[in-house]
Amino acid sequence: MKQIYALMLMLMMASVAFTGCVSDDSDDDTDTTTDTTDTTDTTDTTDTTDTTDTTPVLGCMDSTANNFNADATEDDSSCTFDPVGVDTQSTLDAVIAAGSMKCGVKTSQFGMGYLADDGTRSGLDIEYCRAVAAAIGLDPDTDIEYILATGSNRSDLLASGDIDVLIRTTTWTTSRDADLNADFAGINFYDGQGMLVNLDAHPGANSMDDIDTANICVGIGTTTEGNLADYFQVNDLSYTAVNSADAAAAKASFTDESCTAWTGDMSAMVAQKWGMEQSNEGAGPGFSMAIMPELMSKEPLAAATRDNDDDWNDVVTWVWYGMLTAEELGVDSTNYATQNLSNPSYNRLLNSTLGLGTEANPLNQTWMQHVLATSGNYAEAYDRSFCDGTGAFENCLIDRAGTQNAPYWEGGLQYAPPMR
């Protein structure tokens, strides 16, 4: 029996000893677990190369736009402007309220926009501007503020509202129509880019091929820059551009022979040649000149208003078409008051608003009579601008007959949609 008790006691002691060996409740404060933490050197190896961002900041750089970005370094053509519509005032209403119209024009080109020493203005652009003023009930002699619009500032003047309408030998192009805050109106002159040459510097020149390597005066901010580059590249010719801010600067460079050729609209080159030939009491600039026969481009010169200003643009456009239609119907400044108004075509021309104007300021039914009393029809305006003004198209600086500026019934491009 004692042996059994002894055996049982031994088993109990062995069990207690075994339990102590496998327990996880250690009283040892020292952690004897092998440390497997990664001791790899983690020194920061970040690339410290200068990574200053030189990427251009794209955005609208026009300070007059709704979304002007002062931080932009490269314009991305994203500029937006308040449209003229239901919630904004038409320029026509603003002009009527002001009692005057601001017309952006040129001052240096005979035949288109010229300011004489005695302060009188002349040219086809001036005739057009006066006709618009008359159509909307203003006095064309007192209610027009003429503002000089240069090749480099004309679009800014229009977009900012500093002028109400631009009538200043401005070529209608895709990019100007799409990118600028402008809508084009009537094309009052079909032009092309020409070249005026100093024949003393280029003896015997009768073609553009004869002025290779010339120094050529060209206006900044005009389509002539691109046309000149294109033409000379295509024809494997070279030149050095003498950039000019305006016609006065180009003329000075041409007369002092800093440039030996001068490019611009053909109408401008003809006018400048004529003007220089009359200078110095008829002695001219001191060298002979000629205009080369080639045309480098198409230059449809049109009036322009601000983008989406539809009612105002319609008025400006149809004033020009009205002058063309009047010539087609044989109506002029001397006979409009005696026309047989039983003929619907004459009655619509002379006694109908044809829906033109705004709700607040519709045109007077006799608006075309005011136009004819002021500028006459297209033929009369052209004759006064480029010729003697006698009605016979004599001694013209630029002939109309046989050119693109003849009316369509004489083989030209001047054509008015139906006024009805």
C-alpha positions as a Markdown table, in Angstrom:
| # | Residue | x | y | z |
|---|---|---|---|---|
| 1 | Met | 0.0 | 0.0 | 0.0 |
| 2 | Lys | 2.8 | 2.3 | 0.9 |
| 3 | Gln | 4.3 | 1.6 | -2.4 |
| 4 | Ile | 1.1 | 2.7 | -4.1 |
| 5 | Tyr | 1.1 | 6.0 | -2.2 |
| 6 | Ala | 4.7 | 6.6 | -3.0 |
| 7 | Leu | 4.1 | 6.0 | -6.7 |
| 8 | Met | 1.1 | 8.4 | -6.7 |
| 9 | Leu | 3.2 | 11.1 | -5.0 |
| 10 | Met | 6.0 | 10.7 | -7.6 |
| 11 | Leu | 3.5 | 11.1 | -10.5 |
| 12 | Met | 2.0 | 14.3 | -9.0 |
| 13 | Met | 5.5 | 15.8 | -8.5 |
| 14 | Ala | 6.5 | 15.0 | -12.0 |
| 15 | Ser | 3.3 | 16.6 | -13.4 |
| 16 | Val | 3.9 | 19.8 | -11.5 |
| 17 | Ala | 7.5 | 19.9 | -12.8 |
| 18 | Phe | 6.4 | 19.4 | -16.4 |
| 19 | Thr | 3.7 | 22.1 | -16.2 |
| 20 | Gly | 6.4 | 24.7 | -15.0 |
| 21 | Cys | 8.5 | 23.8 | -18.0 |
| 22 | Val | 5.9 | 24.6 | -20.7 |
| 23 | Ser | 4.1 | 27.7 | -19.2 |
| 24 | Asp | 4.3 | 31.1 | -21.1 |
| 25 | Asp | 4.0 | 33.1 | -17.9 |
| 26 | Ser | 7.7 | 33.8 | -17.4 |
| 27 | Asp | 8.9 | 35.8 | -14.4 |
| 28 | Asp | 12.1 | 36.7 | -16.3 |
| 29 | Asp | 12.2 | 40.5 | -17.0 |
| 30 | Thr | 14.9 | 39.9 | -19.6 |
| 31 | Asp | 13.6 | 39.2 | -23.1 |
| 32 | Thr | 15.7 | 36.4 | -24.4 |
| 33 | Thr | 13.8 | 36.2 | -27.8 |
| 34 | Thr | 16.2 | 36.5 | -30.7 |
| 35 | Asp | 15.8 | 40.1 | -32.3 |
| 36 | Thr | 15.1 | 39.6 | -36.0 |
| 37 | Thr | 14.5 | 43.4 | -36.7 |
| 38 | Asp | 16.0 | 44.4 | -40.1 |
| 39 | Thr | 19.1 | 46.4 | -39.3 |
| 40 | Thr | 19.8 | 47.4 | -42.9 |
| 41 | Asp | 21.1 | 51.0 | -43.2 |
| 42 | Thr | 18.0 | 53.2 | -44.0 |
| 43 | Thr | 19.9 | 56.4 | -44.6 |
| 44 | Asp | 17.6 | 58.8 | -46.8 |
| 45 | Thr | 18.8 | 58.5 | -50.4 |
| 46 | Thr | 16.2 | 61.0 | -51.8 |
| 47 | Asp | 17.5 | 62.6 | -55.0 |
| 48 | Thr | 18.5 | 66.2 | -54.1 |
| 49 | Thr | 18.9 | 67.3 | -57.7 |
| 50 | Asp | 17.3 | 70.7 | -58.4 |
| 51 | Thr | 13.8 | 69.9 | -59.8 |
| 52 | Thr | 12.6 | 73.5 | -60.3 |
| 53 | Asp | 9.5 | 73.3 | -62.5 |
| 54 | Thr | 10.1 | 75.1 | -65.8 |
| 55 | Thr | 6.9 | 73.9 | -67.4 |
| 56 | Pro | 5.0 | 76.9 | -68.9 |
| 57 | Val | 1.8 | 77.9 | -67.0 |
| 58 | Leu | -1.0 | 77.7 | -69.6 |
| 59 | Gly | -3.9 | 80.1 | -69.3 |
| 60 | Cys | -5.7 | 83.2 | -70.6 |
| 61 | Met | -3.3 | 86.2 | -70.7 |
| 62 | Asp | -5.9 | 88.8 | -71.8 |
| 63 | Ser | -6.5 | 91.0 | -68.8 |
| 64 | Thr | -10.0 | 92.0 | -70.2 |
| 65 | Ala | -11.2 | 88.4 | -70.2 |
| 66 | Asn | -13.4 | 86.7 | -67.6 |
| 67 | Asn | -10.8 | 84.0 | -66.9 |
| 68 | Phe | -7.6 | 86.1 | -67.0 |
| 69 | Asn | -4.8 | 84.2 | -65.3 |
| 70 | Ala | -2.2 | 86.5 | -63.9 |
| 71 | Asp | 0.2 | 83.6 | -63.3 |
| 72 | Ala | 0.0 | 82.3 | -66.9 |
| 73 | Thr | 3.2 | 82.4 | -68.9 |
| 74 | Glu | 1.8 | 81.1 | -72.2 |
| 75 | Asp | -1.6 | 81.9 | -73.7 |
| 76 | Asp | -3.7 | 78.8 | -74.5 |
| 77 | Ser | -6.5 | 80.6 | -76.4 |
| 78 | Ser | -8.9 | 79.8 | -73.6 |
| 79 | Cys | -10.0 | 83.4 | -72.9 |
| 80 | Thr | -13.8 | 83.9 | -72.5 |
| 81 | Phe | -15.7 | 87.2 | -72.6 |
| 82 | Asp | -19.2 | 88.2 | -71.6 |
| 83 | Pro | -21.4 | 87.7 | -74.6 |
| 84 | Val | -23.7 | 90.5 | -75.7 |
| 85 | Gly | -27.2 | 89.1 | -75.5 |
| 86 | Val | -30.3 | 89.0 | -73.4 |
| 87 | Asp | -28.5 | 90.0 | -70.2 |
| 88 | Thr | -26.1 | 92.5 | -71.6 |
| 89 | Gln | -26.6 | 95.8 | -73.5 |
| 90 | Ser | -26.2 | 95.9 | -77.3 |
| 91 | Thr | -23.5 | 98.3 | -78.5 |
| 92 | Leu | -26.3 | 99.9 | -80.6 |
| 93 | Asp | -28.2 | 100.8 | -77.4 |
| 94 | Ala | -25.1 | 102.1 | -75.7 |
| 95 | Val | -24.2 | 104.3 | -78.7 |
| 96 | Ile | -27.7 | 105.7 | -78.9 |
| 97 | Ala | -27.6 | 106.5 | -75.1 |
| 98 | Ala | -24.2 | 108.2 | -75.4 |
| 99 | Gly | -25.3 | 110.2 | -78.5 |
| 100 | Ser | -22.0 | 109.4 | -80.2 |
| 101 | Met | -20.1 | 106.6 | -81.9 |
| 102 | Lys | -16.5 | 105.7 | -81.5 |
| 103 | Cys | -15.1 | 104.5 | -84.8 |
| 104 | Gly | -11.6 | 102.9 | -85.0 |
| 105 | Val | -9.9 | 104.2 | -88.2 |
| 106 | Lys | -6.6 | 104.7 | -90.0 |
| 107 | Thr | -5.2 | 108.2 | -90.7 |
| 108 | Ser | -2.3 | 107.6 | -93.1 |
| 109 | Gln | -3.8 | 105.8 | -96.2 |
| 110 | Phe | -5.2 | 107.7 | -99.1 |
| 111 | Gly | -8.3 | 106.2 | -100.4 |
| 112 | Met | -9.2 | 104.2 | -97.2 |
| 113 | Gly | -8.6 | 106.3 | -94.1 |
| 114 | Tyr | -6.7 | 109.6 | -94.3 |
| 115 | Leu | -6.4 | 112.6 | -92.1 |
| 116 | Ala | -5.3 | 115.8 | -94.0 |
| 117 | Asp | -3.3 | 118.6 | -92.4 |
| 118 | Asp | -6.5 | 120.7 | -92.3 |
| 119 | Gly | -8.2 | 118.1 | -90.2 |
| 120 | Thr | -10.5 | 116.7 | -92.8 |
| 121 | Arg | -10.9 | 113.0 | -93.2 |
| 122 | Ser | -11.4 | 111.0 | -96.4 |
| 123 | Gly | -11.4 | 107.4 | -97.7 |
| 124 | Leu | -13.8 | 104.5 | -98.1 |
| 125 | Asp | -13.5 | 103.5 | -94.4 |
| 126 | Ile | -14.5 | 107.0 | -93.4 |
| 127 | Glu | -17.5 | 106.9 | -95.8 |
| 128 | Tyr | -18.6 | 103.6 | -94.3 |
| 129 | Cys | -18.2 | 105.0 | -90.7 |
| 130 | Arg | -20.3 | 108.1 | -91.6 |
| 131 | Ala | -22.9 | 105.9 | -93.2 |
| 132 | Val | -23.3 | 103.8 | -90.1 |
| 133 | Ala | -23.7 | 106.9 | -87.9 |
| 134 | Ala | -26.4 | 108.3 | -90.3 |
| 135 | Ala | -28.3 | 105.0 | -90.3 |
| 136 | Ile | -28.7 | 105.0 | -86.5 |
| 137 | Gly | -29.8 | 108.6 | -86.4 |
| 138 | Leu | -26.6 | 110.3 | -85.4 |
| 139 | Asp | -25.1 | 113.4 | -87.1 |
| 140 | Pro | -22.1 | 112.1 | -89.0 |
| 141 | Asp | -20.5 | 115.5 | -88.8 |
| 142 | Thr | -20.6 | 115.9 | -85.1 |
| 143 | Asp | -21.4 | 112.6 | -83.4 |
| 144 | Ile | -18.5 | 110.5 | -84.5 |
| 145 | Glu | -15.4 | 110.2 | -82.4 |
| 146 | Tyr | -12.6 | 108.9 | -84.6 |
| 147 | Ile | -10.0 | 106.9 | -82.7 |
| 148 | Leu | -6.6 | 105.9 | -84.3 |
| 149 | Ala | -6.5 | 102.1 | -84.6 |
| 150 | Thr | -3.0 | 100.7 | -85.4 |
| 151 | Gly | -2.2 | 97.2 | -86.6 |
| 152 | Ser | -1.0 | 96.3 | -83.1 |
| 153 | Asn | -3.7 | 97.8 | -80.9 |
| 154 | Arg | -6.9 | 97.6 | -83.0 |
| 155 | Ser | -8.2 | 94.3 | -81.5 |
| 156 | Asp | -7.5 | 95.5 | -78.0 |
| 157 | Leu | -9.4 | 98.7 | -78.6 |
| 158 | Leu | -12.4 | 96.8 | -79.9 |
| 159 | Ala | -12.4 | 94.1 | -77.1 |
| 160 | Ser | -12.0 | 96.7 | -74.3 |
| 161 | Gly | -14.9 | 98.9 | -75.6 |
| 162 | Asp | -12.6 | 101.8 | -76.4 |
| 163 | Ile | -14.2 | 101.8 | -79.9 |
| 164 | Asp | -17.7 | 100.7 | -80.9 |
| 165 | Val | -16.8 | 99.6 | -84.4 |
| 166 | Leu | -13.5 | 98.9 | -86.3 |
| 167 | Ile | -13.5 | 100.1 | -89.9 |
| 168 | Arg | -9.8 | 100.2 | -90.6 |
| 169 | Thr | -8.4 | 98.0 | -93.4 |
| 170 | Thr | -8.6 | 94.8 | -91.4 |
| 171 | Thr | -8.3 | 91.5 | -93.1 |
| 172 | Trp | -10.9 | 88.9 | -92.3 |
| 173 | Thr | -9.0 | 85.7 | -91.5 |
| 174 | Thr | -9.9 | 82.4 | -89.8 |
| 175 | Ser | -7.8 | 83.0 | -86.7 |
| 176 | Arg | -9.1 | 86.5 | -86.3 |
| 177 | Asp | -12.6 | 85.3 | -86.6 |
| 178 | Ala | -12.1 | 82.4 | -84.1 |
| 179 | Asp | -9.6 | 83.7 | -81.6 |
| 180 | Leu | -10.3 | 87.4 | -81.3 |
| 181 | Asn | -13.3 | 88.9 | -79.5 |
| 182 | Ala | -14.7 | 90.1 | -82.8 |
| 183 | Asp | -17.3 | 89.4 | -85.5 |
| 184 | Phe | -16.7 | 90.7 | -89.0 |
| 185 | Ala | -19.3 | 92.7 | -91.0 |
| 186 | Gly | -19.3 | 94.1 | -94.5 |
| 187 | Ile | -16.3 | 93.6 | -96.8 |
| 188 | Asn | -15.8 | 97.1 | -98.2 |
| 189 | Phe | -12.6 | 96.4 | -100.1 |
| 190 | Tyr | -11.0 | 93.3 | -101.7 |
| 191 | Asp | -7.3 | 93.7 | -101.5 |
| 192 | Gly | -4.1 | 91.7 | -101.8 |
| 193 | Gln | -0.6 | 92.1 | -100.5 |
| 194 | Gly | 1.8 | 94.0 | -102.7 |
| 195 | Met | 5.5 | 95.2 | -102.7 |
| 196 | Leu | 6.7 | 98.7 | -103.2 |
| 197 | Val | 10.4 | 98.8 | -104.3 |
| 198 | Asn | 13.2 | 101.3 | -104.3 |
| 199 | Leu | 14.4 | 101.0 | -107.9 |
| 200 | Asp | 17.7 | 102.8 | -107.2 |
| 201 | Ala | 18.6 | 100.0 | -104.7 |
| 202 | His | 17.2 | 97.3 | -107.0 |
| 203 | Pro | 17.9 | 98.6 | -110.6 |
| 204 | Gly | 15.6 | 97.1 | -113.2 |
| 205 | Ala | 13.4 | 95.2 | -110.7 |
| 206 | Asn | 10.1 | 94.2 | -112.3 |
| 207 | Ser | 9.3 | 91.1 | -110.2 |
| 208 | Met | 9.6 | 89.9 | -106.7 |
| 209 | Asp | 12.4 | 87.6 | -107.9 |
| 210 | Asp | 14.5 | 90.6 | -108.5 |
| 211 | Ile | 14.6 | 91.7 | -104.8 |
| 212 | Asp | 16.1 | 88.6 | -103.3 |
| 213 | Thr | 18.0 | 89.4 | -100.0 |
| 214 | Ala | 16.3 | 92.8 | -99.7 |
| 215 | Asn | 15.6 | 94.6 | -96.4 |
| 216 | Ile | 11.8 | 94.8 | -96.3 |
| 217 | Cys | 9.7 | 97.0 | -94.1 |
| 218 | Val | 6.7 | 95.1 | -92.7 |
| 219 | Gly | 4.1 | 96.1 | -90.1 |
| 220 | Ile | 4.0 | 94.5 | -86.7 |
| 221 | Gly | 0.7 | 92.7 | -85.8 |
| 222 | Thr | -0.5 | 92.4 | -89.4 |
| 223 | Thr | -1.2 | 89.5 | -91.7 |
| 224 | Thr | 1.6 | 90.8 | -94.0 |
| 225 | Glu | 4.2 | 89.4 | -91.7 |
| 226 | Gly | 3.1 | 85.8 | -92.2 |
| 227 | Asn | 2.3 | 86.3 | -95.9 |
| 228 | Leu | 5.7 | 87.7 | -96.6 |
| 229 | Ala | 7.5 | 84.8 | -94.8 |
| 230 | Asp | 5.3 | 82.3 | -96.7 |
| 231 | Tyr | 5.9 | 83.8 | -100.1 |
| 232 | Phe | 9.6 | 84.1 | -99.8 |
| 233 | Gln | 10.0 | 80.6 | -98.4 |
| 234 | Val | 7.9 | 79.0 | -101.2 |
| 235 | Asn | 9.8 | 80.9 | -103.9 |
| 236 | Asp | 13.2 | 80.2 | -102.3 |
| 237 | Leu | 13.9 | 83.9 | -101.7 |
| 238 | Ser | 15.5 | 85.5 | -98.6 |
| 239 | Tyr | 15.0 | 88.8 | -96.9 |
| 240 | Thr | 15.6 | 90.8 | -93.7 |
| 241 | Ala | 12.5 | 92.1 | -92.0 |
| 242 | Val | 12.6 | 95.7 | -90.8 |
| 243 | Asn | 9.7 | 95.7 | -88.3 |
| 244 | Ser | 7.5 | 98.8 | -88.2 |
| 245 | Ala | 5.0 | 99.7 | -85.5 |
| 246 | Asp | 2.8 | 101.7 | -88.0 |
| 247 | Ala | 2.8 | 103.2 | -91.5 |
| 248 | Ala | 4.6 | 106.3 | -90.3 |
| 249 | Ala | 7.5 | 104.3 | -89.0 |
| 250 | Ala | 7.6 | 102.2 | -92.2 |
| 251 | Lys | 7.6 | 105.2 | -94.4 |
| 252 | Ala | 10.4 | 106.8 | -92.4 |
| 253 | Ser | 12.5 | 103.6 | -92.8 |
| 254 | Phe | 11.7 | 103.4 | -96.5 |
| 255 | Thr | 12.6 | 107.0 | -97.2 |
| 256 | Asp | 15.9 | 106.9 | -95.3 |
| 257 | Glu | 16.6 | 103.6 | -97.1 |
| 258 | Ser | 16.8 | 101.5 | -93.9 |
| 259 | Cys | 14.6 | 99.2 | -96.0 |
| 260 | Thr | 14.7 | 99.0 | -99.8 |
| 261 | Ala | 11.2 | 97.5 | -100.2 |
| 262 | Trp | 8.0 | 98.0 | -98.3 |
| 263 | Thr | 5.1 | 95.4 | -98.2 |
| 264 | Gly | 1.5 | 95.9 | -97.2 |
| 265 | Asp | -2.0 | 95.9 | -98.7 |
| 266 | Met | -1.8 | 96.8 | -102.4 |
| 267 | Ser | -4.2 | 99.7 | -101.8 |
| 268 | Ala | -1.8 | 101.0 | -99.1 |
| 269 | Met | 1.3 | 100.6 | -101.3 |
| 270 | Val | -0.4 | 102.5 | -104.2 |
| 271 | Ala | -1.4 | 105.3 | -101.8 |
| 272 | Gln | 2.0 | 105.5 | -100.1 |
| 273 | Lys | 3.8 | 105.6 | -103.5 |
| 274 | Trp | 1.5 | 108.4 | -104.6 |
| 275 | Gly | 2.0 | 110.4 | -101.4 |
| 276 | Met | 5.8 | 110.1 | -101.5 |
| 277 | Glu | 5.8 | 111.2 | -105.1 |
| 278 | Gln | 4.0 | 114.4 | -104.1 |
| 279 | Ser | 6.4 | 115.0 | -101.2 |
| 280 | Asn | 9.2 | 117.6 | -101.2 |
| 281 | Glu | 7.1 | 119.9 | -103.4 |
| 282 | Gly | 6.8 | 117.2 | -106.0 |
| 283 | Ala | 10.4 | 116.2 | -106.0 |
| 284 | Gly | 9.7 | 112.9 | -104.3 |
| 285 | Pro | 11.8 | 110.9 | -101.9 |
| 286 | Gly | 15.0 | 111.1 | -103.9 |
| 287 | Phe | 14.8 | 107.7 | -105.6 |
| 288 | Ser | 12.5 | 106.1 | -108.1 |
| 289 | Met | 9.9 | 103.6 | -107.1 |
| 290 | Ala | 7.8 | 100.8 | -108.6 |
| 291 | Ile | 5.2 | 98.3 | -107.3 |
| 292 | Met | 5.8 | 94.7 | -108.2 |
| 293 | Pro | 3.1 | 92.9 | -110.2 |
| 294 | Glu | 2.7 | 89.9 | -107.9 |
| 295 | Leu | 0.1 | 89.6 | -105.2 |
| 296 | Met | 1.1 | 87.6 | -102.2 |
| 297 | Ser | -2.3 | 87.0 | -100.6 |
| 298 | Lys | -6.0 | 87.6 | -100.5 |
| 299 | Glu | -6.9 | 90.5 | -98.2 |
| 300 | Pro | -10.7 | 91.0 | -97.8 |
| 301 | Leu | -10.9 | 94.1 | -95.7 |
| 302 | Ala | -13.9 | 94.2 | -93.5 |
| 303 | Ala | -15.5 | 96.2 | -90.6 |
| 304 | Ala | -15.7 | 94.4 | -87.2 |
| 305 | Thr | -17.7 | 94.6 | -84.1 |
| 306 | Arg | -17.4 | 92.8 | -80.7 |
| 307 | Asp | -18.2 | 89.1 | -80.6 |
| 308 | Asn | -21.9 | 88.0 | -80.2 |
| 309 | Asp | -23.1 | 91.7 | -80.5 |
| 310 | Asp | -25.5 | 90.5 | -83.2 |
| 311 | Asp | -27.9 | 93.4 | -83.4 |
| 312 | Trp | -25.1 | 95.9 | -83.8 |
| 313 | Asn | -23.2 | 93.7 | -86.2 |
| 314 | Asp | -26.4 | 93.3 | -88.4 |
| 315 | Val | -26.7 | 97.1 | -88.6 |
| 316 | Val | -23.0 | 97.6 | -89.6 |
| 317 | Thr | -23.2 | 94.8 | -92.2 |
| 318 | Trp | -26.5 | 95.9 | -93.8 |
| 319 | Val | -25.5 | 99.5 | -94.1 |
| 320 | Trp | -22.8 | 98.4 | -96.5 |
| 321 | Tyr | -25.2 | 96.0 | -98.3 |
| 322 | Gly | -27.6 | 98.9 | -98.6 |
| 323 | Met | -25.1 | 101.1 | -100.3 |
| 324 | Leu | -24.4 | 98.2 | -102.8 |
| 325 | Thr | -28.1 | 97.6 | -103.3 |
| 326 | Ala | -28.8 | 101.2 | -104.0 |
| 327 | Glu | -26.2 | 101.3 | -106.7 |
| 328 | Glu | -27.7 | 98.1 | -108.2 |
| 329 | Leu | -31.1 | 99.8 | -108.3 |
| 330 | Gly | -29.7 | 103.1 | -109.7 |
| 331 | Val | -30.5 | 105.0 | -106.5 |
| 332 | Asp | -28.0 | 107.6 | -105.3 |
| 333 | Ser | -27.7 | 110.7 | -103.2 |
| 334 | Thr | -29.3 | 112.9 | -105.9 |
| 335 | Asn | -32.5 | 110.8 | -106.7 |
| 336 | Tyr | -33.5 | 108.7 | -103.6 |
| 337 | Ala | -36.2 | 111.2 | -102.7 |
| 338 | Thr | -37.9 | 110.9 | -106.1 |
| 339 | Gln | -38.1 | 107.1 | -106.5 |
| 340 | Asn | -41.3 | 105.4 | -107.4 |
| 341 | Leu | -42.2 | 103.7 | -104.1 |
| 342 | Ser | -44.9 | 101.6 | -105.8 |
| 343 | Asn | -42.0 | 99.3 | -106.8 |
| 344 | Pro | -41.6 | 97.0 | -103.7 |
| 345 | Ser | -37.8 | 96.8 | -104.1 |
| 346 | Tyr | -37.4 | 100.6 | -103.9 |
| 347 | Asn | -39.9 | 100.9 | -101.1 |
| 348 | Arg | -38.1 | 98.2 | -99.0 |
| 349 | Leu | -34.8 | 99.9 | -99.5 |
| 350 | Leu | -36.0 | 103.4 | -98.7 |
| 351 | Asn | -38.9 | 102.9 | -96.2 |
| 352 | Ser | -38.4 | 99.8 | -94.1 |
| 353 | Thr | -36.4 | 98.8 | -91.0 |
| 354 | Leu | -36.2 | 95.3 | -92.3 |
| 355 | Gly | -36.0 | 94.1 | -88.7 |
| 356 | Leu | -32.7 | 96.0 | -88.0 |
| 357 | Gly | -32.0 | 97.4 | -84.6 |
| 358 | Thr | -32.9 | 96.4 | -81.1 |
| 359 | Glu | -36.2 | 96.2 | -79.3 |
| 360 | Ala | -35.3 | 99.5 | -77.6 |
| 361 | Asn | -33.8 | 101.1 | -80.6 |
| 362 | Pro | -35.1 | 99.8 | -83.9 |
| 363 | Leu | -33.8 | 101.7 | -87.0 |
| 364 | Asn | -35.9 | 104.4 | -88.4 |
| 365 | Gln | -37.9 | 103.3 | -91.5 |
| 366 | Thr | -36.0 | 105.9 | -93.6 |
| 367 | Trp | -32.5 | 104.8 | -92.4 |
| 368 | Met | -31.2 | 104.1 | -95.9 |
| 369 | Gln | -32.4 | 107.6 | -97.0 |
| 370 | His | -30.1 | 109.0 | -94.3 |
| 371 | Val | -27.2 | 106.8 | -95.5 |
| 372 | Leu | -27.7 | 108.0 | -99.1 |
| 373 | Ala | -27.9 | 111.6 | -98.0 |
| 374 | Thr | -24.6 | 111.2 | -96.2 |
| 375 | Ser | -22.3 | 108.8 | -98.2 |
| 376 | Gly | -24.4 | 108.0 | -101.3 |
| 377 | Asn | -24.3 | 104.6 | -102.8 |
| 378 | Tyr | -21.2 | 102.4 | -103.2 |
| 379 | Ala | -20.2 | 104.0 | -106.5 |
| 380 | Glu | -20.4 | 107.5 | -105.1 |
| 381 | Ala | -18.4 | 106.6 | -102.0 |
| 382 | Tyr | -15.7 | 104.8 | -104.1 |
| 383 | Asp | -15.4 | 107.7 | -106.5 |
| 384 | Arg | -14.9 | 110.3 | -103.7 |
| 385 | Ser | -12.4 | 108.1 | -102.0 |
| 386 | Phe | -10.1 | 107.0 | -104.9 |
| 387 | Cys | -11.0 | 109.3 | -107.8 |
| 388 | Asp | -11.9 | 112.9 | -108.6 |
| 389 | Gly | -15.3 | 112.5 | -107.0 |
| 390 | Thr | -17.1 | 113.8 | -110.1 |
| 391 | Gly | -19.1 | 110.6 | -110.7 |
| 392 | Ala | -17.1 | 109.6 | -113.7 |
| 393 | Phe | -14.4 | 107.5 | -112.0 |
| 394 | Glu | -11.6 | 109.7 | -113.5 |
| 395 | Asn | -8.0 | 110.1 | -112.3 |
| 396 | Cys | -8.5 | 107.2 | -109.9 |
| 397 | Leu | -5.7 | 106.2 | -107.5 |
| 398 | Ile | -7.0 | 102.7 | -107.8 |
| 399 | Asp | -9.5 | 101.9 | -110.6 |
| 400 | Arg | -12.6 | 100.0 | -109.8 |
| 401 | Ala | -13.5 | 98.8 | -113.3 |
| 402 | Gly | -12.1 | 95.4 | -114.0 |
| 403 | Thr | -11.1 | 94.6 | -110.4 |
| 404 | Gln | -12.6 | 92.5 | -107.6 |
| 405 | Asn | -14.1 | 95.7 | -106.2 |
| 406 | Ala | -16.4 | 96.2 | -109.1 |
| 407 | Pro | -20.0 | 95.2 | -108.4 |
| 408 | Tyr | -20.9 | 91.6 | -109.5 |
| 409 | Trp | -22.9 | 92.8 | -112.5 |
| 410 | Glu | -19.6 | 94.3 | -113.8 |
| 411 | Gly | -17.6 | 91.1 | -113.1 |
| 412 | Gly | -16.4 | 92.0 | -109.6 |
| 413 | Leu | -17.0 | 90.5 | -106.2 |
| 414 | Gln | -19.1 | 93.2 | -104.5 |
| 415 | Tyr | -22.4 | 91.5 | -104.0 |
| 416 | Ala | -25.3 | 92.2 | -101.6 |
| 417 | Pro | -27.8 | 89.6 | -100.4 |
| 418 | Pro | -31.5 | 90.5 | -101.0 |
| 419 | Met | -32.9 | 93.3 | -98.9 |
| 420 | Arg | -36.3 | 92.0 | -98.0 |
